[in-house]
Amino acid sequence: MPGNKSDPLIWFVGAGPGDPELITVKGKALLDKADVLLYAGSLVNPELVALSPAIEKVDSWGMQLDAMVALMVDRARAGKLVVRLHSGDPALYGSIVEQIAELKKAGIAVRIVPGVSSVFAAAAALTTEFTPRGVSETLIITRPAGKTLEKDFIAELSQYPATLAFYLGSEHFFEITAKLACPPETPAVVIYHASWPDQKIISGTVADIAQKAQASGITRSALLIVGRAVLGTDSGYQRSHLYS
Ligand SMILES: C[S@@+](CC[C@H](N)C(=O)[O-])C[C@H]1O[C@@H](n2cnc3c(N)ncnc32)[C@H](O)[C@@H]1O
């Protein structure tokens, strides 16, 4: 049973992409029992935070690692049920390993409850899959270089016949598309706030998507997806063996 209050551990829970109903049943059960909720405020829907009866709710936005870990260790040692809520799935760009390492040093165990990553909310918004037969057998998830990453591998990765999904790229769409090895007419979309009520989908090609996203005022919380798979039923797919 998740959330036995006698366990001295921290639960890392994936909140999902935004829609509060896209958290897992297990994640929601933990939120319902949490005494302390430490959440990534910029991307976790406040509605989800409000649903939890936790007495202590702390937005980790702008907090240093040491302060976050100190809070989690202190509350776990005091016998509280501590939930660390990450946007999407904690395994993607969640910087959880460094938190887990510090918790380990303090003798605190961690359990992880996966979540729906934003890339899958994007596929749902586009009513497509990333691997239509004859179009793409591969999904590459990556991010561009920027303030917190020196070098990326966009030029190299884009040589594969794959669907490419770029996280953390909203400020870098021009740089990303300039590095892509795929033809300029390759379909591309930018999805802002997938699954939120203000979700926006901008459709274009590698040649014009950065310009279109800029014209729409998208500067954060968006994914860039590149490849014919974004066209869904118009992608030129072949029928799969699964249903033939
Ligand atoms: C720190 S990463 C966290 C990713 C998260 N762990 C996940 O699985 O979706 C933040 C980036 O994820 C993407 N992102 C998160 N939620 C999103 C959403 N609802 N719609 C579009 N992109 C989103 C954006 O690229 C954003 O810059």
The ligand as a Gaussian input file, in Angstrom:
#p B3LYP/6-31G(d) Opt

LIG

0 1
 C       12.037000      20.477000     -16.719000
 S       11.263000      19.778000     -18.113000
 C       10.193000      18.666000     -17.320000
 C        9.624000      17.621000     -18.235000
 C        8.659000      16.681000     -17.519000
 N        9.370000      15.852000     -16.578000
 C        7.862000      15.800000     -18.495000
 O        7.996000      14.570000     -18.431000
 O        7.081000      16.345000     -19.279000
 C       10.237000      21.087000     -18.623000
 C        9.984000      21.073000     -20.119000
 O        9.044000      20.062000     -20.404000
 C        8.189000      20.488000     -21.443000
 N        6.820000      20.504000     -20.923000
 C        6.413000      20.209000     -19.678000
 N        5.064000      20.212000     -19.588000
 C        4.621000      20.530000     -20.821000
 C        3.326000      20.654000     -21.406000
 N        2.216000      20.449000     -20.694000
 N        3.244000      20.954000     -22.720000
 C        4.350000      21.127000     -23.477000
 N        5.600000      21.015000     -22.982000
 C        5.728000      20.713000     -21.682000
 C        8.667000      21.847000     -21.899000
 O        9.577000      21.641000     -22.954000
 C        9.381000      22.341000     -20.666000
 O       10.375000      23.277000     -21.010000

